[in-house]
Amino acid sequence: TGQILEGSDLSADGSTLALCYSIYLKVYDTQSGAVVDSISSGAGTGVSGAVAVSGDGKYIARGISGGFQLYRRVGTSNDYTLHFEHDIGSSSSCTALDISDDGSTIVAGYRVSSQGTTVRVQAVDVSSQNVTADKTFYGSGNYSNRVSDISVSADGDYFVAGFYGDGSSSMPELASFRSTSSNPIELYYQHGSVVDVDISHDGRRFAVAARDHHVNVGGSSGRLECYNLV
């Protein structure tokens, strides 16, 4: 394509693959390998590379500067149209996204650009487009922080968010939530950047891949951990 791949996601049923590039989003039918839609990025959109596909491929979300866009497949065709755009202001950039398999809930993670150590997590109900959870983590350390990954349970009830952290003891690298509450179920202090999270289908357990150091610091060691959530 001549463009750098910024992000990708595959629907839970394996039918739909979304590839996010800087100037467009390409949607593939995995059975045929055909491109079924190509969605261009509007001028000034600032696509971040964060992308998420619902379980059946009906919805595709992509992160932009200041929010995210949600696209919906129209009828039985493979054409996707903009369902809505969620905007929290240009001072923030979406760095992580996930959508529940049932398409009911989107969770987005943002880096607050004016504060290199401050991050924000929001859950949005797709049907009403209302924010159901909103938590900002204010950093004070010396390292750059970002929401590195988000994973939502199949029914949208629970989610976990991983962070790089800022090198301070007061900033968690991992948080678990109910999607209807801004108060975390639990905060976890990993003493190293979390790079990937994955929650089970029923939301009862999740796995975490983390480094033993902050990503801004050298070192190649890391670990894989599993947690019970409920």
Disulfide bonds with the S-S distance in Angstrom:
none
